[in-house]
Amino acid sequence: MMNSRAAFTVDEVSELLGGVSRRTVYNWINRHGLKVTKVGSRPMILAEDLEAFRVRNRQPEVAC
């Protein structure tokens, strides 16, 4: 993982994953299995859940 933090906000995840939009992150949460943990009313993504999501959705590298 790129960071040693235990959990990230939706905005932090969007930046960590190359600047995707917040809407894209929420789409991944709602439709593609990115797990979210609520801290109060705030959605947080645990580092291990983010890494698991990245591994499951990794695209094969294309040789140039």
C-alpha positions in Angstrom: 0.0 0.0 0.0 1.1 3.5 -0.7 0.5 4.8 2.9 0.8 3.5 6.4 -2.5 4.9 7.7 -5.2 2.5 9.0 -8.2 4.2 7.2 -8.9 6.8 4.6 -11.8 9.1 3.7 -13.5 9.0 0.4 -11.5 12.1 -0.7 -8.2 10.5 0.3 -9.0 7.3 -1.6 -9.9 9.3 -4.7 -6.4 11.0 -4.5 -4.6 7.8 -3.7 -6.0 6.1 -6.8 -4.9 8.7 -9.2 -7.4 11.5 -8.8 -10.6 9.6 -9.6 -13.8 11.4 -8.7 -15.6 11.0 -5.4 -18.5 9.7 -7.4 -16.3 7.0 -8.8 -15.3 5.9 -5.3 -18.9 5.9 -4.2 -19.8 3.8 -7.3 -17.1 1.3 -6.3 -18.6 1.2 -2.8 -22.2 0.8 -3.9 -21.7 -1.5 -6.9 -18.2 -3.1 -7.0 -17.5 -4.3 -3.5 -15.2 -1.6 -2.0 -16.0 -2.0 1.7 -16.7 1.0 3.9 -16.6 1.3 7.7 -18.7 4.1 9.3 -17.0 6.2 11.9 -19.9 8.0 13.3 -21.7 9.1 10.2 -18.5 9.4 8.2 -17.6 6.6 5.7 -14.0 5.4 6.0 -12.2 2.8 3.9 -9.8 0.6 5.9 -6.3 0.3 4.3 -6.6 -3.5 4.1 -10.0 -3.2 2.4 -8.6 -0.7 -0.1 -5.7 -3.0 -0.9 -7.9 -6.0 -1.3 -10.1 -4.0 -3.7 -7.0 -3.0 -5.7 -5.8 -6.6 -6.0 -9.2 -7.9 -7.0 -9.6 -5.2 -9.7 -6.0 -5.1 -11.0 -5.8 -5.0 -14.8 -3.2 -7.2 -16.5 -0.2 -5.2 -17.7 0.0 -4.7 -21.4 3.4 -5.2 -23.0 4.5 -2.3 -25.2 
